[in-house]
Amino acid sequence: MTHVVVIGAGQAGASLTAKLRSEGFTGDITLIGAEPVPPYQRPPLSKAYLLGKMAEERLYLRPAEFYADQNITLRLDTRVTAIDRVAKTVALSDGDTLSYDELALTTGAHPRTLPAAIGGTLDGVFAVRDLADADAMAPAFTAGKRVLIIGGGYIGLEAAAVASKLGLEVTLVEMSDRILQRVAAPETSDYFRELHTSHGVTIREGVGLERLLGDTHVTGARLTDGTEIAIDFAVVGVGIAPASILADSAGVDVGNGITTDAHGRTSDPHIWAAGDCASCQFQNETTRIESVGNAIDQAEVVAVNIAGGDKPYVPNPWFWSDQYDCKLQIAGLNIGYTDVYVRTGDAPGVQSHWYFKGDRLLAVDAMNDPRNYMIGKRLIEAGRSPTPAQITDPATDMKALLKP
């Protein structure tokens, strides 16, 4: 009987194993996770969970009994230390060895950290990636405390929003010229800068961290412009890196993440990969798509193919972020955009930014504008592009753009 072993019990791993069963796969399935809890949602960790508005059990993707009911063996609180591709076995941290017929890597990504030489290992310096991280930092989010957020990407901005809502004194530093520079247009940066400053957050752009200060616990920070600020704790949000070391050590091809073909197969015909750790093809380019939607969709395609299918993965990227009362929804990828056109809604704060490469629509950032998000998403998936004049004209019936 075929044994499928899945390494990584996050969104991709959970989706892959469930899809295998729904595809009628009757072999053995083992899902291995390094954390002591069943697969759970990560996005709420820096939002509702950190705010105390979501209990741990509500994070779980499925009840624990689901895995037993589906005859999926969960090996939690267990790490894979090595893959032997010749013997087709994996070595586990508890000393056990498992044989596999097909192996799937859904190892996700890990947060980039600050070096110890600049204070990165001081007490009171936190990252936001898993449940243990969120639990460790939650007690620090107390009204009146001073927090430094390092990094102006979405994780940093979400943490800043939570801290501000809880009454903390928040300073955010971003060494690039503007927040969100790597992922969004200046128009979107401007929107969120104004949103955060209106809530009392101090944003310092074009200023990096020289070092964190303190003997054992962080007490302050020296910035690259020479200024020093007193803080009670710091949150590091300087990006993530694919967790591909295990694959690399086993001799599986790794580039920007674990290299996969259109079906999710790696350079080893019996090893597959999906989610944040894996590359994919999007518009004739190899990339990684760091999102829940991609983790689910790519993993489900891999499951179909492990079960005997022949389905290529065609990404339809979408993302979201919640900050204060603003819900940002993103459709598509803005890589290579040349122009951005702004459509303003009827209510304050309602806005959408439409990314074009020449006359082709690539992506949409929609702030509190779910209707135009869905219209943009459907247009992108259909390969259709409105004109800039249609986007910017308040009189345009946007829904009519979907008609053949």
C-alpha positions as CSV (number, residue, x, y, z in Angstrom):
1,M,0.0,0.0,0.0
2,T,1.3,3.4,-0.9
3,H,2.5,5.6,2.0
4,V,2.5,9.4,1.5
5,V,4.5,11.3,4.1
6,V,3.9,15.1,4.3
7,I,6.5,17.2,6.2
8,G,5.0,20.4,7.5
9,A,1.6,20.7,9.3
10,G,0.6,24.1,8.2
11,Q,-2.1,25.3,5.8
12,A,-0.5,23.6,2.8
13,G,0.1,20.3,4.6
14,A,-3.4,20.2,6.0
15,S,-4.9,21.0,2.6
16,L,-2.8,18.4,0.8
17,T,-3.7,15.5,3.2
18,A,-7.4,16.4,3.2
19,K,-7.5,16.6,-0.6
20,L,-5.7,13.3,-1.0
21,R,-8.6,11.6,0.9
22,S,-11.3,13.5,-1.0
23,E,-9.6,12.3,-4.2
24,G,-10.2,8.8,-3.1
25,F,-6.6,8.0,-2.1
26,T,-6.8,4.9,0.2
27,G,-3.1,4.5,1.1
28,D,-1.4,5.5,4.3
29,I,-0.9,9.2,5.1
30,T,1.4,10.7,7.7
31,L,1.4,14.4,8.4
32,I,4.5,15.5,10.5
33,G,4.4,18.9,12.3
34,A,7.1,20.5,14.4
35,E,4.6,22.3,16.7
36,P,2.6,20.5,19.4
37,V,-0.8,21.6,18.0
38,P,-2.8,20.5,15.0
39,P,-2.7,22.6,11.8
40,Y,-4.0,26.1,12.3
41,Q,-4.5,29.5,10.6
42,R,-1.5,31.8,10.7
43,P,-2.9,35.2,9.5
44,P,-5.0,35.8,12.7
45,L,-1.9,35.5,14.8
46,S,-0.9,39.1,14.1
47,K,-4.5,40.4,14.1
48,A,-7.5,38.9,16.0
49,Y,-5.5,36.4,18.1
50,L,-3.0,39.0,19.3
51,L,-5.9,41.3,20.1
52,G,-7.4,38.6,22.2
53,K,-10.5,38.3,20.0
54,M,-9.9,34.7,18.9
55,A,-9.3,31.7,21.1
56,E,-6.7,29.1,20.1
57,E,-9.2,26.4,19.2
58,R,-10.8,28.8,16.6
59,L,-7.4,28.9,14.9
60,Y,-7.5,25.2,14.1
61,L,-8.2,24.5,10.5
62,R,-10.1,21.3,11.4
63,P,-11.0,19.6,14.7
64,A,-8.3,17.3,15.9
65,E,-10.7,14.3,15.4
66,F,-10.9,15.0,11.7
67,Y,-7.4,13.5,11.1
68,A,-8.3,10.3,12.9
69,D,-11.6,10.1,11.1
70,Q,-9.8,10.4,7.8
71,N,-7.1,7.9,8.8
72,I,-4.4,10.5,8.6
73,T,-1.6,9.9,11.2
74,L,-0.6,13.2,12.9
75,R,3.0,13.2,14.2
76,L,3.1,16.5,16.1
77,D,5.9,18.1,18.1
78,T,8.2,16.2,15.8
79,R,10.9,17.4,13.4
80,V,12.3,15.7,10.3
81,T,16.1,15.8,10.6
82,A,17.1,14.2,7.3
83,I,15.7,12.7,4.1
84,D,17.3,9.7,2.5
85,R,16.2,9.8,-1.1
86,V,17.9,6.4,-2.0
87,A,16.3,4.5,0.9
88,K,13.1,6.7,0.6
89,T,13.0,7.3,4.4
90,V,12.9,10.3,6.7
91,A,14.6,10.5,10.0
92,L,12.6,12.0,12.9
93,S,13.8,14.0,15.9
94,D,12.4,11.3,18.3
95,G,14.7,8.8,16.7
96,D,12.1,7.1,14.6
97,T,12.5,6.4,10.8
98,L,9.6,6.4,8.4
99,S,9.6,4.9,4.9
100,Y,7.7,6.7,2.1
101,D,6.5,6.0,-1.4
102,E,5.8,9.7,-2.1
103,L,7.0,12.6,0.0
104,A,5.5,16.1,0.1
105,L,7.4,19.1,1.5
106,T,5.1,21.7,2.9
107,T,7.6,23.2,5.3
108,G,6.5,26.8,4.8
109,A,8.8,29.7,5.7
110,H,10.6,31.1,8.7
111,P,10.9,34.8,9.7
112,R,14.2,36.6,9.1
113,T,15.8,37.5,12.4
114,L,18.2,40.2,13.6
115,P,21.8,39.1,14.3
116,A,22.9,38.8,17.9
117,A,25.6,41.3,17.2
118,I,23.0,44.1,17.0
119,G,20.8,42.8,19.9
120,G,18.6,40.4,18.0
121,T,18.8,37.8,20.8
122,L,17.9,40.1,23.7
123,D,14.8,39.3,25.7
124,G,11.8,41.3,24.6
125,V,12.6,40.9,20.8
126,F,9.9,39.1,19.0
127,A,9.0,37.7,15.6
128,V,5.5,36.9,14.4
129,R,5.3,33.6,12.6
130,D,3.8,30.8,14.7
131,L,1.5,30.3,17.7
132,A,4.4,30.2,20.2
133,D,5.6,33.6,18.9
134,A,2.2,35.2,19.4
135,D,1.8,33.7,22.8
136,A,5.3,34.9,23.9
137,M,4.7,38.5,22.8
138,A,1.0,38.8,23.9
139,P,1.7,39.8,27.5
140,A,3.9,42.7,26.3
141,F,1.0,44.3,24.4
142,T,-0.1,46.3,27.4
143,A,-1.4,49.9,27.2
144,G,1.2,52.5,27.8
145,K,4.2,50.3,26.8
146,R,6.6,51.5,24.1
147,V,7.1,49.2,21.2
148,L,9.5,49.4,18.2
149,I,8.3,47.7,15.0
150,I,11.2,47.0,12.7
151,G,10.0,46.6,9.1
152,G,7.2,48.3,7.2
153,G,5.8,45.4,5.4
154,Y,2.3,43.9,6.0
155,I,3.4,41.9,9.1
156,G,4.9,45.0,10.7
157,L,2.0,47.2,9.9
158,E,-0.5,44.7,11.2
159,A,1.5,44.4,14.5
160,A,1.6,48.2,14.7
161,A,-2.2,48.4,14.2
162,V,-2.8,45.9,17.0
163,A,-0.4,47.7,19.3
164,S,-2.0,51.1,18.6
165,K,-5.5,49.7,19.2
166,L,-4.4,48.3,22.6
167,G,-3.0,51.7,23.6
168,L,0.7,51.3,23.2
169,E,3.2,53.9,22.1
170,V,4.2,52.7,18.6
171,T,7.3,53.6,16.5
172,L,7.8,51.8,13.2
173,V,11.1,52.1,11.3
174,E,11.5,51.1,7.6
175,M,15.0,51.4,6.1
176,S,13.6,51.7,2.5
177,D,12.3,55.0,1.2
178,R,8.7,54.1,2.1
179,I,6.6,51.4,3.8
180,L,5.4,48.6,1.6
181,Q,8.1,49.5,-1.0
182,R,8.8,45.9,-2.0
183,V,5.1,44.9,-2.4
184,A,3.0,47.9,-3.3
185,A,2.9,51.1,-5.3
186,P,3.6,54.5,-3.7
187,E,-0.2,55.2,-3.8
188,T,-0.8,52.2,-1.5
189,S,2.1,53.2,0.8
190,D,0.6,56.7,1.1
191,Y,-2.8,55.3,2.0
192,F,-1.4,53.2,4.8
193,R,1.0,55.8,6.1
194,E,-1.9,58.2,6.5
195,L,-4.0,55.5,8.2
196,H,-1.3,54.7,10.7
197,T,-0.3,58.2,11.5
198,S,-3.9,59.1,12.1
199,H,-3.9,56.4,14.8
200,G,-0.9,57.9,16.5
201,V,1.8,55.6,15.1
202,T,5.2,57.2,14.5
203,I,6.6,56.1,11.1
204,R,10.2,56.6,10.3
205,E,11.0,55.9,6.6
206,G,14.5,55.8,5.1
207,V,15.8,55.0,8.6
208,G,17.2,51.6,9.7
209,L,18.1,50.0,12.9
210,E,21.7,50.3,13.9
211,R,21.3,48.2,17.0
212,L,19.0,47.3,19.9
213,L,20.2,48.4,23.4
214,G,20.1,46.6,26.7
215,D,22.1,44.1,28.8
216,T,19.7,41.1,28.8
217,H,16.4,42.7,28.0
218,V,15.9,45.3,25.2
219,T,15.6,48.8,26.6
220,G,16.2,51.0,23.6
221,A,17.2,51.3,20.0
222,R,19.8,53.3,18.1
223,L,18.8,54.1,14.6
224,T,21.0,54.7,11.6
225,D,20.5,58.4,11.7
226,G,22.1,58.4,15.2
227,T,18.9,58.9,17.2
228,E,18.1,56.7,20.2
229,I,14.7,55.8,21.5
230,A,13.6,54.1,24.7
231,I,11.4,51.0,24.2
232,D,10.0,48.2,26.3
233,F,10.0,45.6,23.5
234,A,10.5,45.2,19.8
235,V,8.7,43.3,17.0
236,V,10.8,42.2,14.0
237,G,9.0,42.1,10.7
238,V,11.7,42.1,8.1
239,G,10.4,39.3,5.8
240,I,10.4,35.6,5.6
241,A,12.7,33.0,3.9
242,P,11.5,29.7,2.5
243,A,12.2,26.7,4.7
244,S,14.2,24.8,2.1
245,I,17.2,23.6,4.1
246,L,15.9,20.1,4.5
247,A,15.3,19.7,0.8
248,D,18.7,21.3,0.0
249,S,20.5,18.9,2.4
250,A,18.9,16.0,0.6
251,G,20.1,17.1,-2.8
252,V,16.7,18.3,-4.1
253,D,17.0,21.4,-6.4
254,V,16.5,24.7,-4.6
255,G,16.5,28.2,-6.0
256,N,13.9,30.7,-4.8
257,G,12.5,28.1,-2.6
258,I,12.2,24.4,-3.5
259,T,12.1,24.2,-7.3
260,T,9.0,22.5,-8.7
261,D,7.6,21.7,-12.1
262,A,4.1,22.7,-13.3
263,H,2.7,19.7,-11.4
264,G,4.4,20.4,-8.1
265,R,7.1,17.7,-8.5
266,T,10.7,18.5,-7.4
267,S,13.9,17.3,-9.1
268,D,13.2,14.0,-7.4
269,P,10.3,12.2,-9.0
270,H,9.0,11.0,-5.7
271,I,9.2,14.3,-3.8
272,W,6.7,17.1,-4.2
273,A,6.5,20.6,-2.7
274,A,3.8,23.2,-2.1
275,G,3.1,26.5,-0.2
276,D,5.5,29.2,1.0
277,C,8.5,26.8,0.7
278,A,8.0,26.1,-3.0
279,S,8.4,27.9,-6.3
280,C,5.8,27.9,-9.1
281,Q,5.4,29.2,-12.6
282,F,3.4,32.4,-13.0
283,Q,3.2,34.2,-16.3
284,N,6.3,32.4,-17.6
285,E,8.4,33.3,-14.6
286,T,9.5,31.3,-11.6
287,T,8.4,32.8,-8.3
288,R,7.1,32.1,-4.8
289,I,3.7,33.3,-3.8
290,E,3.5,33.8,-0.1
291,S,-0.2,33.6,0.7
292,V,-2.9,31.3,2.2
293,G,-4.6,31.0,-1.1
294,N,-1.5,29.8,-2.9
295,A,-0.8,27.3,-0.1
296,I,-4.2,25.8,-0.4
297,D,-4.4,25.8,-4.2
298,Q,-0.9,24.5,-4.9
299,A,-1.2,21.8,-2.2
300,E,-4.5,20.6,-3.6
301,V,-3.0,20.3,-7.1
302,V,-0.1,18.3,-5.7
303,A,-2.6,16.0,-3.9
304,V,-4.5,15.4,-7.2
305,N,-1.2,14.5,-8.9
306,I,0.0,12.2,-6.2
307,A,-3.3,10.4,-6.4
308,G,-2.6,9.8,-10.1
309,G,-3.8,12.9,-11.8
310,D,-2.1,15.1,-14.4
311,K,-3.1,18.6,-13.4
312,P,-0.8,21.6,-13.8
313,Y,-0.9,24.4,-11.3
314,V,-2.2,27.7,-12.6
315,P,-1.9,30.4,-9.8
316,N,-4.6,33.0,-9.3
317,P,-2.9,35.0,-6.6
318,W,-4.9,36.8,-3.9
319,F,-4.0,38.3,-0.5
320,W,-5.5,40.3,2.3
321,S,-4.5,42.4,5.3
322,D,-6.6,43.8,8.2
323,Q,-5.4,47.0,9.8
324,Y,-7.7,49.0,12.2
325,D,-11.0,49.1,10.4
326,C,-9.5,48.8,6.9
327,K,-9.6,45.6,5.0
328,L,-7.1,45.4,2.2
329,Q,-7.7,42.9,-0.5
330,I,-5.2,42.2,-3.3
331,A,-5.8,40.3,-6.6
332,G,-3.0,39.4,-8.9
333,L,0.7,40.1,-8.7
334,N,2.0,43.6,-9.6
335,I,5.4,42.4,-10.7
336,G,6.7,44.6,-13.6
337,Y,3.9,47.2,-13.4
338,T,4.4,50.5,-15.3
339,D,1.4,52.5,-14.2
340,V,-1.1,52.7,-11.3
341,Y,-4.6,54.2,-11.6
342,V,-6.6,55.2,-8.6
343,R,-10.3,54.8,-8.3
344,T,-11.9,56.6,-5.3
345,G,-15.1,55.3,-3.7
346,D,-18.1,57.2,-2.4
347,A,-17.2,56.8,1.3
348,P,-14.0,58.0,3.1
349,G,-11.3,55.4,3.0
350,V,-12.8,53.4,0.1
351,Q,-10.2,53.2,-2.7
352,S,-8.7,50.9,-5.2
353,H,-5.4,51.0,-7.0
354,W,-5.1,49.3,-10.4
355,Y,-1.7,48.1,-11.7
356,F,-1.0,48.0,-15.4
357,K,1.9,46.9,-17.5
358,G,1.3,48.9,-20.6
359,D,-2.4,48.2,-21.4
360,R,-2.6,44.9,-19.5
361,L,-4.1,44.8,-16.0
362,L,-1.9,42.9,-13.5
363,A,-3.2,43.5,-10.0
364,V,-5.6,45.5,-7.8
365,D,-5.2,46.8,-4.3
366,A,-8.7,47.4,-2.8
367,M,-9.1,49.2,0.5
368,N,-12.5,48.7,2.0
369,D,-13.7,48.1,-1.5
370,P,-14.7,44.4,-1.8
371,R,-16.9,45.0,-4.9
372,N,-14.0,46.4,-7.0
373,Y,-11.7,43.7,-5.6
374,M,-14.0,41.0,-6.9
375,I,-14.4,42.8,-10.2
376,G,-10.6,43.2,-10.6
377,K,-10.0,39.6,-9.6
378,R,-12.4,38.2,-12.2
379,L,-11.0,40.5,-14.9
380,I,-7.4,39.3,-14.1
381,E,-8.4,35.7,-14.1
382,A,-10.2,36.1,-17.4
383,G,-7.2,37.9,-18.9
384,R,-9.2,41.0,-19.6
385,S,-8.1,44.6,-19.1
386,P,-10.3,47.7,-18.9
387,T,-8.9,51.0,-20.0
388,P,-7.3,53.5,-17.5
389,A,-10.1,56.0,-18.5
390,Q,-12.7,53.5,-17.4
391,I,-11.0,52.9,-14.1
392,T,-10.6,56.5,-13.2
393,D,-14.0,57.7,-14.4
394,P,-16.4,57.9,-11.4
395,A,-19.3,57.3,-13.8
396,T,-18.1,53.9,-15.0
397,D,-20.3,51.0,-14.2
398,M,-17.5,48.7,-13.0
399,K,-19.7,45.6,-13.0
400,A,-20.4,46.2,-16.7
401,L,-16.7,45.6,-17.4
402,L,-17.3,41.9,-16.7
403,K,-19.8,41.5,-19.5
404,P,-18.6,39.8,-22.7
